[in-house]
């Protein structure tokens, strides 16, 4: 029986992935590096690694790269202050499930960025648990964040469902022994989702599918 849903944030709840690409692109351009979208998608959204490797290849020191990262994070913060968009159809899903089933957000986003985003969306009220990058060390595809979600929620692996949009997120969920449904978007539609338990086209289809599951545990069944 599914008693808890662990949601990814960027690309599932909010449309922010391209803004993060823009922030990286703007910083690297100052070094004369043209960051290609295809490289960004593979490096960041598939492998879970930093595109600052391109600065390393130019001989930049770790101290110089830290300065670049800080600048990138500031640019990204400014972009999400102005341009956060909610993923189509996701809020009706959250409203329908709110107070009916345990829900958590499990994201590799920094807490300061996460708070900026959801001060706009108002989504925090829908969730029982929020785990950001500040709470763990190793980002997706490492399973640490989902193992932490299991620990903090108190549920068993087989009682939890993960909703993801990237290959690295899917790998993290499956490495933690969790069932995972994937909703690809424009940036992740070419990822390898062969490990997914189900691939859905959008939030509307997700809601239809969740409401049809006879073993979707409600709050009064948690104990």
Backbone torsions as a table, in degrees:
resi	resn	phi	psi	omega
1	UNK	NA	132.2	177.2
2	UNK	-81.3	118.8	-179.1
3	UNK	-115.3	-9.6	-179.0
4	UNK	-147.9	143.8	176.0
5	UNK	-120.4	126.1	176.3
6	UNK	-104.4	117.1	-176.4
7	UNK	-100.8	133.8	163.7
8	UNK	-69.9	163.3	-177.2
9	UNK	-103.5	-70.0	-174.5
10	UNK	-71.0	120.2	-178.5
11	UNK	95.0	-13.7	177.1
12	UNK	-113.7	-53.5	178.2
13	UNK	-90.8	-39.1	-177.2
14	UNK	-133.8	150.1	-177.3
15	UNK	-94.6	81.6	-173.4
16	UNK	-120.9	-8.9	-173.7
17	UNK	-58.7	-41.4	-177.9
18	UNK	-68.8	-31.2	177.5
19	UNK	-66.1	-38.0	178.0
20	UNK	-67.1	-38.9	174.1
21	UNK	-59.3	-45.0	180.0
22	UNK	-60.1	-42.0	-179.7
23	UNK	-62.3	-44.3	176.7
24	UNK	-64.5	-41.5	-179.3
25	UNK	-61.5	-43.3	-178.0
26	UNK	-65.4	-40.8	-179.6
27	UNK	-69.0	-45.4	-178.3
28	UNK	-68.7	-28.7	179.4
29	UNK	-62.5	-29.1	178.2
30	UNK	-65.2	-21.4	177.2
31	UNK	-94.4	2.8	-177.0
32	UNK	83.9	14.3	-179.4
33	UNK	-99.8	123.7	175.7
34	UNK	-93.0	106.9	-178.5
35	UNK	-79.0	115.4	179.6
36	UNK	-81.8	140.8	-178.9
37	UNK	-60.6	-40.6	-179.2
38	UNK	-61.2	-42.0	178.9
39	UNK	-65.6	-42.8	179.1
40	UNK	-59.8	-46.5	-178.6
41	UNK	-59.3	-46.4	-178.3
42	UNK	-68.9	-46.5	-175.4
43	UNK	-67.6	-43.7	-173.3
44	UNK	-94.6	-45.8	-170.4
45	UNK	-92.3	-17.3	175.0
46	UNK	-101.5	-52.1	-175.7
47	UNK	-87.5	-22.2	-177.2
48	UNK	73.7	31.0	-178.5
49	UNK	-114.5	164.4	-177.2
50	UNK	-84.6	141.5	175.0
51	UNK	-76.9	-4.2	177.3
52	UNK	-67.0	-5.5	172.3
53	UNK	-58.4	-27.8	178.3
54	UNK	-67.1	-34.5	175.6
55	UNK	-71.0	-36.6	176.5
56	UNK	-60.7	-39.1	-178.9
57	UNK	-66.8	-18.7	175.1
58	UNK	-87.6	-0.6	179.0
59	UNK	90.9	12.7	178.9
60	UNK	-68.7	140.8	179.8
61	UNK	-77.9	166.4	177.9
62	UNK	-60.6	-37.3	178.5
63	UNK	-64.5	-42.5	178.5
64	UNK	-66.1	-37.5	179.4
65	UNK	-69.2	-35.4	175.4
66	UNK	-61.3	-38.7	177.0
67	UNK	-63.2	-42.2	178.4
68	UNK	-63.6	-42.7	179.4
69	UNK	-62.2	-43.3	179.3
70	UNK	-62.0	-40.0	179.1
71	UNK	-67.3	-41.8	177.5
72	UNK	-60.5	-44.0	-179.9
73	UNK	-64.1	-36.0	177.6
74	UNK	-68.4	-43.1	177.8
75	UNK	-61.5	-44.1	179.6
76	UNK	-62.2	-41.5	178.3
77	UNK	-59.7	-40.2	179.4
78	UNK	-67.8	-38.2	180.0
79	UNK	-66.2	-43.5	-177.7
80	UNK	-75.4	-18.3	172.6
81	UNK	-64.6	-30.1	-172.1
82	UNK	-104.4	-28.3	-162.9
83	UNK	-128.0	18.9	-177.3
84	UNK	-66.0	128.5	176.4
85	UNK	-120.4	135.4	176.4
86	UNK	-78.0	138.8	178.9
87	UNK	-63.9	138.4	-176.2
88	UNK	-55.3	129.7	173.2
89	UNK	78.7	0.3	-173.5
90	UNK	-78.1	-34.4	-176.1
91	UNK	-64.9	-39.6	175.6
92	UNK	-59.0	-33.0	177.5
93	UNK	-65.7	-46.6	-179.1
94	UNK	-64.2	-41.4	179.2
95	UNK	-62.7	-41.2	-178.0
96	UNK	-65.5	-38.4	-175.0
97	UNK	-89.2	-16.0	-176.8
98	UNK	-57.7	128.5	-179.8
99	UNK	70.8	1.8	177.4
100	UNK	-101.1	-26.8	-177.4
101	UNK	-150.3	149.8	178.5
102	UNK	-66.1	132.3	179.3
103	UNK	-133.3	140.6	178.3
104	UNK	-133.2	151.6	167.3
105	UNK	-103.1	131.1	178.2
106	UNK	-127.0	104.7	-170.4
107	UNK	-131.8	150.9	174.3
108	UNK	-87.2	2.2	178.0
109	UNK	-71.1	146.8	173.4
110	UNK	-65.2	151.4	-177.6
111	UNK	-63.8	-38.4	-178.9
112	UNK	-64.1	-40.3	177.1
113	UNK	-68.0	-43.3	178.7
114	UNK	-57.2	-44.7	-178.3
115	UNK	-65.9	-39.1	177.0
116	UNK	-59.5	-47.5	-178.2
117	UNK	-59.2	-49.3	-171.1
118	UNK	-90.6	-3.7	164.1
119	UNK	-68.9	-25.6	176.4
120	UNK	-83.0	-43.6	-172.7
121	UNK	-79.8	-31.4	-174.5
122	UNK	74.6	17.3	-174.7
123	UNK	-77.0	-17.3	-173.8
124	UNK	-56.7	-30.5	-176.6
125	UNK	-65.0	-17.9	-178.1
126	UNK	-83.3	-10.5	-168.0
127	UNK	-115.9	143.8	179.5
128	UNK	-88.8	-23.8	-175.8
129	UNK	-148.1	137.3	176.9
130	UNK	-129.4	124.3	178.4
131	UNK	-121.3	120.0	178.0
132	UNK	-114.1	177.6	-178.2
133	UNK	-59.5	-24.8	178.9
134	UNK	-66.8	-15.3	-175.9
135	UNK	-95.0	-8.0	-178.6
136	UNK	-145.7	173.5	-173.6
137	UNK	-101.3	-46.1	-172.4
138	UNK	-103.8	125.2	-176.7
139	UNK	-82.5	165.6	174.7
140	UNK	-55.0	139.6	16.9
141	UNK	-84.1	3.7	172.8
142	UNK	-62.6	138.2	-176.1
143	UNK	-79.9	2.4	-172.5
144	UNK	-51.9	-43.9	-176.1
145	UNK	-63.9	-38.3	-179.9
146	UNK	-76.8	-31.5	174.1
147	UNK	-65.7	-37.1	176.5
148	UNK	-65.9	-40.1	177.9
149	UNK	-62.1	-40.8	176.1
150	UNK	-61.4	-46.2	-179.1
151	UNK	-61.3	-48.0	-175.7
152	UNK	-72.8	-32.2	-178.6
153	UNK	-79.3	-29.7	-179.8
154	UNK	85.1	5.9	-179.9
155	UNK	-92.7	161.2	176.5
156	UNK	-85.5	158.1	-179.7
157	UNK	-51.1	-46.5	-174.8
158	UNK	-72.0	-8.6	179.6
159	UNK	-96.0	0.7	-172.8
160	UNK	-118.9	147.3	177.3
161	UNK	-127.4	133.0	177.9
162	UNK	-104.7	139.8	173.6
163	UNK	-113.7	117.7	-175.4
164	UNK	-131.8	167.0	178.5
165	UNK	-129.3	-6.4	-176.3
166	UNK	-123.0	159.8	177.1
167	UNK	-64.6	-40.3	-179.2
168	UNK	-66.7	-37.0	177.3
169	UNK	-67.1	-40.9	177.0
170	UNK	-61.0	-44.9	179.8
171	UNK	-62.8	-39.4	178.6
172	UNK	-62.2	-44.7	-179.4
173	UNK	-64.4	-47.0	-177.7
174	UNK	-68.0	-34.5	177.4
175	UNK	-66.8	-24.2	176.4
176	UNK	-87.0	1.0	178.0
177	UNK	79.7	29.2	-174.8
178	UNK	-110.2	149.3	170.6
179	UNK	-71.1	139.5	-176.5
180	UNK	-139.5	125.5	171.0
181	UNK	-101.6	142.5	-177.2
182	UNK	-118.2	136.0	171.0
183	UNK	-118.7	96.1	-180.0
184	UNK	-65.4	154.0	172.9
185	UNK	-126.1	-171.2	-174.9
186	UNK	-59.6	-31.9	-177.6
187	UNK	-86.1	-16.9	-174.0
188	UNK	-120.1	5.8	-174.1
189	UNK	-63.7	-20.8	179.8
190	UNK	-96.8	5.2	178.9
191	UNK	-68.7	161.5	176.6
192	UNK	-86.8	105.9	-178.9
193	UNK	-109.2	28.4	-176.7
194	UNK	-64.6	-21.2	179.2
195	UNK	-82.9	-10.6	-174.6
196	UNK	-66.4	143.0	175.2
197	UNK	-75.1	-27.3	176.1
198	UNK	-160.1	141.4	174.9
199	UNK	-114.1	123.1	-176.8
200	UNK	-114.6	154.2	-175.2
201	UNK	-85.9	-27.4	-178.1
202	UNK	-165.8	178.6	-177.9
203	UNK	-65.8	-33.7	179.2
204	UNK	-61.9	-43.9	178.7
205	UNK	-67.0	-35.8	176.3
206	UNK	-59.9	-46.3	179.9
207	UNK	-62.1	-43.9	178.9
208	UNK	-60.3	-40.9	-177.7
209	UNK	-71.9	-43.1	-179.4
210	UNK	-62.3	-41.4	-178.5
211	UNK	-71.3	-14.8	179.5
212	UNK	-92.7	-7.6	-178.2
213	UNK	-77.7	116.5	-178.3
214	UNK	-69.3	-22.9	-177.5
215	UNK	-105.6	34.7	173.4
216	UNK	-87.0	107.1	-172.1
217	UNK	-70.1	131.6	175.8
218	UNK	-92.5	170.8	-173.3
219	UNK	-55.3	-43.1	-175.2
220	UNK	-72.5	-3.6	177.9
221	UNK	-103.3	1.1	-174.6
222	UNK	-61.1	-41.3	-176.5
223	UNK	-78.8	NA	NA
